[in-house]
Amino acid sequence: MSVLGRPLARLEGREKVTGSARYAFESSPPGVLYAWIVQSTIANGTIREIDSGEALGMPGVRFVMTWQNALALNDAGDAELLVLQSRQISYRGQVVALVLAETLEQAREAAAQVSVTYDSEPADVSLSTTHPRLYAPAYTNAMFATDSVVGDVEAALGAAPVTIDATYSTPAAFNNPMEPHATVAEWHGDDLDLLDATQGTNWARETISAVFGLPPESVRIRSQHVGGGFGSKGPTRPNAVLAAMAARLVGRPVKIAYTRQMMFGLSGYRSPTISHIRLAAEADGRLTAVSHEAFGQVSPIQEFVEQTAVPTRHMYAAPNRLTTHRVVALNLPTPSYMRGPGETPGLYALESGMDELAAALGIDPVELRILNEPAIDPESGEAFSSRNLVGCLRRGAERFGWSARDPRPAVRRDGRWLVGTGVAASIYPADVVPSTARITAYPNGRFELAVNATDIGTGARTVVMQIAADSLGVEASCIDVRIGDTALPAAAPAGASWGTASWGWAIMKAGAALLEALQTTPRIPDSGLSVLSDTAEEVAAMTKMARFAFGAQFVEARVDLESGEVTVPRMLGVFAAGRILNPRTARAQFVGGMTMGLSMALHEDAVVDANAADYANRDFASYHIAAHADVPDIDVEWLDEEDGNITPTGGKGVGEIGMVGTAAAVANAVWHATGIRVRDLPIHPDKLIEQLPSPY
């Protein structure tokens, strides 16, 4: 029996529940100093003067780093990392100084005594579709084309018997992993050693070595345990640069961690989005035009363009299609990756529009999606490596009891509650990144897997162990695993749902090569017999195909007529994500993604205070996220699928597909329950209460 497919428990599970798993900030090398960030209190302008005299006179304080005494840094393509390089301020909360002290408490107290005066200028923090400074970026995140035009959308809209024209919006959303961003930096001569909360130490090493002008081999970065990331720990953050720079200047190790409040400005977030959706269909439901015009924000420092309209290019067949992206630079922190970038806000808009179209046509929402299923990728014309969206919709409808649904909105009542159901489809790219892996056989019958993967809480350690065991034909208990260290063979970061596929291919290749070497080796030396693999050549030679994971989410929503409160007693997700390598960890990822989608739909709302030119709610007391009580029944199923057109493991990614359609399914269920269409998330009670009928 294959080791793959078994629901093995996480290797590090006991360490985590007992508290023995050590995270970046928990390392304290001898002589370590604690760092505390001083943040700007204006959103636009320049620093006139920084007075750190009082702070330097306080007990335990050893150094205050500002733009006047910081090291000169190189531009590595991310201007957010050029911290303390000038007097310019582009958003509130930007780093203006760093205090180093013997204890965390001393550093924090002294940071409050650093006096900064500014020459302030007016700040612009308002996103709209008519902003005069909107522009078309050169490309979106992941280098997708900014615009795509096929056919004549305007003509098709004008000729169609049924059309939808609606605008949907999502607020800024913050990743907020349990572990804040943190780094411990120590120099050994000209060599830099970082313990960093990062999703990919190889990519971090490339960035850090470029910023400091070091050869990559002089930088070692480790991340043994990472307490969540959701994209925010993908790119290197200012904390790593600040710690390394400060440690260099003072000649002692330095450790730094963001507070929860700092996370809202210094660790990236999902840009707010506005999506103008227009759909045209024949009376039988066949789409003739799809238009998705997306708007978002970037910062004055760095351009990160959410690829909001990109998933719309691949979802449904239509002869006329238009997708565009426009952004404006505002005096707010720089957006960045967040779980399902592009797909999450984009599918909320598209799948809400499809629900509205189904209602206008009088066609079941599941059947409308199936009716417009493309035979090939609508954007590229390429064949799909596999596409089982219809299977997900059919199986989900069967499991959820969809056939018993009354399509009329606002007709099902249970006491003071209105009850409805909704559906949405999901898509997410299934990519791979060249990776390497090494497997070593020892004479005692044990094997060591060395691969610079990162486990951000997904169970990666366990799954790579299973892949290694499977490739060698041995039990998982025979494998020792080493990950999270640039001293190990380079591998893809944990992000974009490509980690397991990328690592797994390299591991399987190494396992096959090691078995071959063992057949010709009469005796394994005490030092072991090692094989190193590299998949760069195979990845470059992959056949051009459209590679995606798919899914369908079904939701029941209940709306309280007295308060407008929305609850979701049950959700079902059915997914086509290739071969599932570990059902236990995969289920956790699907459930986690759907929980985040529910949180996006009903709770998360970053509010801009125009007077302060900043996000006003910067903690969990005011930025609300879903808790266990909000998700009593989440059911997950996946189709029996194996996609050999991606990697030899047959799997796709599962980290993000669970999230991307959930918010739309919730919004569609709320409409079905109430007859009220909320097009701007989150769906708070105040958006419903005035339009609800009397509960009496």
Order of alpha helices (4+ residues) and beta strands (2+ residues): alpha-beta-beta-alpha-beta-beta-beta-alpha-beta-beta-alpha-beta-beta-beta-alpha-beta-alpha-beta-alpha-beta-beta-alpha-beta-alpha-alpha-alpha-beta-beta-beta-beta-alpha-beta-alpha-beta-alpha-beta-beta-alpha-beta-beta-beta-alpha-alpha
